[in-house]
Amino acid sequence: MNVSLNVEQYLRDLEYLVNIDSQSKDQEGVAKIGAFFEKAFAEIGWSVEKKELGPSAAPSLKFTNGEPPYDAFLLGHLDTVFPKGTVSERPFSRDEKRAYGPGVNDMKSGLLFGLYAARALTESKAKGSFCIVYNSEEEIGSRHARSWIEELAKQSRTAVILEPARPNGNLMNERKGLGRIEVTFNGKAAHAGVEPEKGVSAVNEMAYWILGLHSLTDFEKGTTLNAGLVSGGTGANVVPEKASMTVDVRIRIPEEKDRIAAKIAELRANPATPGISVDADFFLTRPPMNPTPKTMKFCALVEEAGRQAGVDVRWQGTGGGSDGNFTAAMGVPTVDGLGAMGGGSHSVTEYIEIEELPSRFALLLGVLERIPGAEF
């Protein structure tokens, strides 16, 4: 498919999108991003479907040019992590090498790659049936969108995730599973100087849990736990009655979930603080994304497309999650990072590499061109 990217038009479209605040809970902003793509996909003759996820999220969008089974299921997300007002503080900007702004890398540039690829497929009358989904709540876990994404994955031969490539250009075929442990501790308040023996310290028990859960971290297995959010107590001279914490969990091996659950049960059954009561909830928000033999065949196809596009395709794993975790867990060969190339996601330094846009877009088109008829 000999189609080149119109970089200046692309950057004008990107500027428009980046200059719209679209944090996950900003339904008006997310819907405005969605409206841009609804109109653009309809203009090239693709079917457009809105997916209502409930009152807490803006609609997600599905675009198709054919019927299932889909040769490729392309996934992106409309939302960002940046609160309303961020654009007024630091709108889209660019220099000779990079473009900057909230969401420019994660992942408004990838959304545009999906649209521009759909146009190229349509104009060249390329073979294949494709489904493109833009999720409105990916940055907050895709809780409502997950089952819908999984159903579409079942109807697809491959999954192409339009998240950005790593700053060094690497793509991803492995992501850790993500989870949370939410714990509340209920003790008994007492004067810390006059009658501390009458108190039951919720903070003491929380400290015991933190040490116990952190002991499960195993870097070789890819398992990490981090009590990143803790609170408790009302004053230094009061035995704390209440405490709570949220523990971030990352796993590469699915069975590690059972080891963590067993530790939680052990801690609850053997408290360090007599009289304490504990409520604990452990859940995975995203399963691990691990490469299968089929995925490795898909990776080889991507590498072949890279050679033609002038991109040295290399792979790496990452601790961060994406909607590709869901497609991979459904057994669908999944590759991630086929959006633009950049870095600084979720920060004030977020950027994409302008010079890399043509080759990265050519890589995406080359992959989509090769999937129909390929065996995995």
SULFEN-V865281 format. One record per pair of residues at least 24 apart in sequence whose C-alpha atoms are under 10 Angstrom apart, sorted by the first residue. I is the first residue (numbers start at 0). J is the second residue. Records with the same first field share a line. If there is no record, write none. Layout:
BEGIN
I = J / J
END
This chain:
BEGIN
0 = 119 / 120 / 123 / 124 / 125 / 361 / 364 / 365 / 367 / 368 / 369
1 = 119 / 123 / 361 / 364 / 365
2 = 116 / 118 / 119 / 120 / 122 / 123 / 357 / 360 / 361 / 364
3 = 119 / 357 / 358 / 360 / 361 / 364
4 = 112 / 115 / 116 / 119 / 356 / 357 / 358 / 359 / 360 / 361
5 = 115 / 356 / 357
6 = 353 / 354 / 356 / 357
7 = 353
9 = 108 / 111 / 112 / 115 / 356
10 = 91 / 93 / 98 / 108 / 111 / 353 / 356
12 = 107 / 108 / 111
13 = 91 / 98 / 100 / 102 / 103 / 107 / 108 / 109 / 110 / 111
14 = 90 / 91 / 92 / 93 / 98 / 99 / 100 / 103 / 107 / 108
15 = 90 / 91
16 = 77 / 91 / 101 / 102 / 103 / 107 / 108 / 110 / 111
17 = 79 / 86 / 90 / 91 / 92 / 99 / 100 / 101 / 102 / 103 / 104 / 106 / 107 / 108
18 = 85 / 86 / 87 / 89 / 90 / 91 / 92 / 100 / 101 / 102 / 103
19 = 83 / 84 / 85 / 86 / 87 / 90 / 91 / 101 / 102
20 = 78 / 79 / 80 / 81 / 82 / 83 / 84 / 85 / 86 / 87 / 90 / 101 / 102
21 = 77 / 78 / 79 / 80 / 81 / 82 / 83 / 84 / 85 / 86 / 101 / 102 / 135
22 = 77 / 78 / 79 / 80 / 81 / 82 / 83 / 85 / 101 / 102 / 135 / 136 / 138 / 139
23 = 55 / 56 / 57 / 76 / 77 / 78 / 79 / 80 / 81 / 82 / 135 / 136 / 137 / 138 / 139
24 = 55 / 56 / 57 / 78 / 79 / 80 / 82 / 83 / 135 / 136 / 138 / 139
25 = 55 / 56 / 57 / 78 / 79 / 81 / 82 / 83
26 = 54 / 55 / 56 / 57 / 58 / 78 / 135 / 136
27 = 56 / 57
28 = 57 / 77 / 78 / 83
29 = 56 / 57 / 58 / 59 / 76 / 77 / 78 / 79 / 134 / 135 / 136
30 = 56 / 57 / 58 / 59 / 60 / 77 / 78 / 135
31 = 57 / 77
32 = 77 / 78 / 107 / 110 / 135
33 = 57 / 58 / 59 / 60 / 76 / 77 / 78 / 133 / 134 / 135
34 = 60
36 = 60 / 62 / 77 / 110 / 111 / 113 / 114 / 133
37 = 61 / 62
39 = 114 / 115 / 118
40 = 64 / 114 / 115 / 117 / 118
42 = 118
43 = 114 / 117 / 118 / 119 / 121 / 122
44 = 117 / 118 / 121
45 = 117 / 118 / 121 / 129 / 130
46 = 130
47 = 131 / 132
48 = 132
49 = 132 / 133
50 = 132 / 133 / 134 / 135 / 144 / 147
51 = 135 / 143 / 144
52 = 134 / 135 / 136 / 141 / 142 / 143 / 144 / 147
53 = 143 / 144
55 = 136 / 143
56 = 134 / 135 / 136 / 141 / 143 / 144
57 = 134 / 135 / 136
58 = 133 / 134 / 135 / 136 / 144
59 = 132 / 133 / 134 / 135 / 136 / 144
60 = 131 / 132 / 133 / 134 / 135
61 = 130 / 131 / 132 / 133 / 134 / 151
62 = 114 / 117 / 129 / 130 / 131 / 132 / 133
63 = 117 / 128 / 129 / 130 / 131 / 132
64 = 117 / 120 / 121 / 127 / 128 / 129 / 130 / 131
65 = 127 / 128 / 129 / 130
66 = 127 / 128 / 129 / 130 / 154
67 = 128 / 129 / 130 / 151 / 153 / 154 / 155 / 156
68 = 127 / 128 / 129 / 130 / 151 / 152 / 153 / 154 / 155 / 156 / 157
69 = 127 / 128 / 129 / 130 / 131 / 151 / 152 / 153 / 154 / 155 / 156 / 157 / 158 / 371
70 = 126 / 127 / 128 / 129 / 130 / 154 / 155 / 156 / 157 / 158 / 367 / 369 / 370 / 371 / 372 / 373
71 = 127 / 128 / 129 / 130 / 131 / 152 / 154 / 155 / 156 / 157 / 158 / 159 / 160 / 331 / 332 / 333 / 366 / 367 / 370 / 371
72 = 128 / 129 / 130 / 131 / 132 / 148 / 151 / 152 / 153 / 154 / 155 / 156 / 157 / 158 / 159 / 160 / 326 / 331 / 333
73 = 110 / 113 / 129 / 130 / 131 / 132 / 133 / 152 / 155 / 157 / 158 / 159 / 160 / 161 / 323 / 333 / 335 / 337 / 367
74 = 109 / 110 / 113 / 130 / 131 / 132 / 133 / 134 / 148 / 158 / 159 / 160 / 161 / 162 / 321 / 322 / 323 / 326 / 335
75 = 105 / 106 / 107 / 108 / 109 / 110 / 111 / 112 / 113 / 131 / 132 / 133 / 134 / 135 / 137 / 159 / 160 / 161 / 162 / 321 / 322 / 323 / 338
76 = 105 / 106 / 107 / 109 / 110 / 132 / 133 / 134 / 135 / 136 / 137 / 138 / 141 / 160 / 161 / 162 / 321 / 322
77 = 102 / 105 / 106 / 107 / 109 / 110 / 132 / 133 / 134 / 135 / 136 / 137 / 138
78 = 102 / 105 / 106 / 107 / 133 / 134 / 135 / 136 / 137 / 138 / 139
79 = 103 / 105 / 106 / 107 / 135 / 136 / 137 / 138 / 139 / 344 / 345
80 = 105 / 137 / 138 / 139 / 344 / 345 / 346
81 = 345 / 346 / 347
85 = 347
89 = 347
91 = 350
92 = 350
93 = 350 / 351 / 352 / 353
94 = 353
95 = 352 / 353 / 354
96 = 350 / 351 / 352 / 353 / 354 / 355
97 = 341 / 349 / 350 / 351 / 352 / 353 / 354 / 355
98 = 341 / 349 / 350 / 351 / 352 / 353
99 = 341 / 342 / 343 / 347 / 348 / 349 / 350 / 351 / 352
100 = 344 / 346 / 347 / 348 / 349 / 350 / 351
101 = 343 / 344 / 345 / 346 / 347 / 348 / 349 / 350
102 = 343 / 344 / 345 / 346 / 347 / 349 / 350
103 = 163 / 339 / 341 / 342 / 343 / 344 / 345 / 349 / 350 / 351
104 = 162 / 163 / 164 / 338 / 339 / 340 / 341 / 342 / 343 / 344 / 345 / 349 / 350 / 351 / 352
105 = 138 / 161 / 162 / 163 / 164 / 338 / 339 / 341 / 342 / 343 / 344 / 345 / 349 / 350 / 351
106 = 161 / 162 / 163 / 338 / 339 / 344
107 = 161 / 162 / 163 / 338 / 339
108 = 161 / 162 / 163 / 338 / 339 / 340 / 341 / 350 / 351 / 356
109 = 160 / 161 / 162 / 163 / 164 / 336 / 337 / 338 / 339 / 340 / 360
110 = 161 / 162 / 338 / 339
111 = 161 / 338 / 339
112 = 161 / 337 / 338 / 339 / 356 / 359 / 360 / 363 / 364
113 = 159 / 160 / 161 / 337 / 338 / 360 / 363 / 364
115 = 360 / 364
116 = 360 / 361 / 363 / 364 / 367
117 = 364 / 367
119 = 364
120 = 364 / 367 / 368
125 = 367 / 368 / 371
126 = 367 / 368 / 369 / 370 / 371 / 372
127 = 367 / 368 / 369 / 370 / 371 / 372
128 = 155 / 371
129 = 155 / 157 / 367 / 371
130 = 154 / 155 / 158
131 = 158 / 159 / 160 / 161
132 = 160
133 = 161
134 = 322
137 = 320 / 321 / 322
138 = 320 / 321 / 322
139 = 284
140 = 177 / 178 / 283 / 284 / 285 / 320 / 321 / 322
141 = 284 / 285 / 321 / 322 / 325
142 = 284 / 285
144 = 322
145 = 284 / 285 / 322 / 325 / 326
146 = 325
148 = 322 / 323 / 325 / 326
149 = 322 / 325 / 326 / 327 / 328 / 329 / 331
150 = 326 / 329
151 = 326
152 = 323 / 325 / 326 / 327 / 328 / 329 / 330 / 331 / 332
153 = 326 / 329 / 330 / 331
154 = 331
155 = 326 / 331 / 332
156 = 330 / 331 / 332 / 333 / 370 / 371 / 373 / 374 / 375
157 = 293 / 294 / 297 / 326 / 327 / 330 / 331 / 332 / 333 / 334 / 370 / 371 / 375
158 = 294 / 297 / 322 / 323 / 326 / 327 / 331 / 332 / 333 / 334 / 335
159 = 323 / 326 / 332 / 333 / 334 / 335 / 336 / 337 / 338 / 363 / 366 / 367
160 = 321 / 322 / 323 / 324 / 326 / 333 / 334 / 335 / 336 / 337 / 338
161 = 321 / 322 / 323 / 334 / 335 / 336 / 337 / 338 / 339 / 363
162 = 321 / 322 / 323 / 334 / 335 / 336 / 337 / 338 / 339 / 340
163 = 335 / 336 / 337 / 338 / 339 / 340 / 341 / 342 / 344 / 351 / 359
164 = 314 / 335 / 336 / 337 / 338 / 339 / 340 / 341 / 342 / 351 / 359
165 = 314 / 315 / 317 / 336 / 337 / 338 / 339 / 340 / 341 / 342 / 343
166 = 339 / 340 / 341 / 342 / 343 / 344 / 350 / 351 / 352
167 = 313 / 340 / 341 / 342
168 = 310 / 311 / 312 / 313 / 314 / 336 / 337 / 339 / 340 / 341 / 342 / 355 / 359
169 = 310 / 311 / 312 / 313 / 314 / 315 / 316 / 335 / 336 / 337 / 340
170 = 298 / 301 / 312 / 313 / 314 / 315 / 316 / 317 / 334 / 335 / 336 / 337 / 338 / 340
171 = 288 / 290 / 298 / 313 / 314 / 315 / 316 / 317 / 323 / 333 / 334 / 335 / 336 / 337
172 = 288 / 289 / 290 / 291 / 294 / 295 / 297 / 298 / 313 / 314 / 315 / 316 / 317 / 323 / 324 / 327 / 332 / 333 / 334 / 335 / 336
173 = 251 / 287 / 288 / 289 / 290 / 291 / 314 / 315 / 316 / 317 / 318 / 319 / 320 / 323 / 324 / 327 / 333 / 334 / 335
174 = 249 / 250 / 251 / 285 / 286 / 287 / 288 / 289 / 290 / 315 / 316 / 317 / 318 / 319 / 320 / 321 / 323 / 324 / 327 / 335
175 = 221 / 222 / 223 / 248 / 249 / 250 / 251 / 252 / 253 / 285 / 286 / 287 / 288 / 289 / 316 / 317 / 318 / 319 / 320 / 321 / 324
176 = 221 / 222 / 248 / 249 / 250 / 251 / 252 / 253 / 256 / 283 / 284 / 285 / 286 / 287 / 288 / 289 / 317 / 318 / 319 / 320 / 321 / 324 / 325
177 = 223 / 247 / 248 / 249 / 250 / 251 / 282 / 283 / 284 / 285 / 286 / 287 / 318 / 319 / 320 / 321 / 324
178 = 224 / 246 / 247 / 248 / 249 / 250 / 256 / 281 / 282 / 283 / 284 / 285 / 286
179 = 224 / 225 / 226 / 245 / 246 / 247 / 248 / 249 / 280 / 281 / 282 / 283 / 284
180 = 212 / 224 / 225 / 226 / 244 / 245 / 246 / 247 / 248 / 259 / 260 / 263 / 279 / 280 / 281 / 282 / 283
181 = 226 / 228 / 243 / 244 / 245 / 246 / 247 / 278 / 279 / 280 / 281 / 282
182 = 208 / 229 / 242 / 243 / 244 / 245 / 246 / 263 / 277 / 278 / 279 / 280 / 281
183 = 229 / 230 / 231 / 241 / 242 / 243 / 244 / 245 / 276 / 277 / 278 / 279 / 280
184 = 231 / 239 / 240 / 241 / 242 / 243 / 244 / 275 / 276 / 277 / 278 / 279
185 = 239 / 240 / 241 / 242 / 243 / 274 / 275 / 276 / 277 / 278
186 = 238 / 239 / 240 / 241 / 242 / 272 / 273 / 274 / 275 / 276 / 277
187 = 237 / 238 / 239 / 240 / 241 / 274 / 275 / 276
188 = 232 / 233 / 237 / 238 / 239 / 240 / 241
189 = 236 / 237 / 238 / 239 / 240
190 = 234 / 235 / 236 / 237 / 238 / 239
191 = 234 / 235 / 236 / 237 / 238 / 239
192 = 236 / 237 / 238
193 = 236 / 237
194 = 237 / 238
195 = 236 / 237 / 238
196 = 238
197 = 238
198 = 237 / 238 / 239 / 240 / 273 / 274 / 275
199 = 238 / 239 / 240 / 241 / 272 / 273 / 274 / 275 / 276
200 = 231 / 232 / 237 / 238 / 239 / 240 / 241 / 242 / 272 / 273 / 274 / 275
201 = 231 / 232 / 238 / 239 / 240 / 241 / 242 / 243 / 272 / 274 / 275 / 276 / 277
202 = 229 / 230 / 231 / 232 / 238 / 239 / 240 / 241 / 242 / 243 / 272
203 = 231 / 238 / 239 / 242 / 271 / 272 / 275
204 = 242 / 266 / 270 / 271 / 272 / 273 / 275 / 276 / 277
205 = 229 / 230 / 231 / 241 / 242 / 243 / 244 / 271 / 272 / 277
206 = 271
207 = 266 / 270 / 271 / 272
208 = 244 / 262 / 263 / 266 / 267 / 270 / 271
209 = 244 / 246
211 = 262 / 263 / 265 / 266
212 = 246 / 248 / 259 / 262 / 263 / 266
213 = 246 / 248
214 = 262
215 = 255 / 258 / 259 / 262
216 = 248 / 249 / 250 / 259
217 = 250 / 255
218 = 250 / 251
219 = 251
220 = 250 / 251 / 252 / 255
221 = 249 / 250 / 251 / 252 / 255 / 318
222 = 248 / 249 / 250 / 251 / 252 / 255 / 256 / 259 / 318
223 = 247 / 248 / 249 / 250 / 251 / 318
224 = 248 / 249 / 250 / 259
225 = 249
240 = 275
242 = 277
243 = 277 / 278 / 279
244 = 279
245 = 279 / 280 / 281
246 = 281
247 = 283
248 = 281 / 282 / 283 / 284
249 = 283 / 285 / 286 / 287 / 318 / 319 / 320
250 = 283 / 285 / 286 / 287 / 288 / 318
251 = 286 / 287 / 288 / 289 / 316 / 317 / 318
252 = 286 / 287 / 288 / 289
253 = 286 / 287 / 288 / 289
256 = 281 / 282 / 283 / 286
284 = 320 / 324 / 325
285 = 319 / 320 / 321 / 322 / 323 / 324 / 325 / 328
286 = 320 / 321 / 322 / 323 / 324 / 325 / 326 / 327 / 328 / 329
287 = 318 / 320 / 323 / 324 / 325 / 327 / 328
288 = 316 / 317 / 320 / 321 / 322 / 323 / 324 / 325 / 326 / 327 / 328 / 329 / 330 / 333 / 334
289 = 316 / 324 / 327 / 328 / 330 / 332 / 333
290 = 316 / 327 / 328 / 330 / 331 / 332 / 333 / 334
291 = 327 / 330 / 331 / 332 / 333
292 = 332 / 375
293 = 330 / 331 / 332 / 333 / 374 / 375
294 = 327 / 330 / 331 / 332 / 333 / 334 / 375
295 = 332 / 333 / 334 / 375
296 = 332 / 373 / 374 / 375
297 = 332 / 333 / 334 / 366 / 370 / 373 / 374 / 375
298 = 332 / 333 / 334 / 366
300 = 365 / 366 / 367 / 369 / 370 / 373 / 374 / 375
301 = 334 / 337 / 362 / 363 / 365 / 366 / 367 / 369 / 370
302 = 362 / 365 / 366
303 = 362 / 365 / 366 / 369
304 = 361 / 362 / 363 / 364 / 365 / 366 / 367 / 368 / 369
305 = 358 / 359 / 361 / 362 / 363 / 365 / 366
306 = 362 / 365
307 = 358 / 361 / 362 / 365
308 = 357 / 358 / 359 / 360 / 361 / 362 / 363 / 364 / 365
309 = 357 / 358 / 359 / 361 / 362
310 = 355 / 358 / 359 / 361 / 362
312 = 362
331 = 375
332 = 375
336 = 363
337 = 362 / 363 / 364 / 366
338 = 362 / 363
339 = 363
END
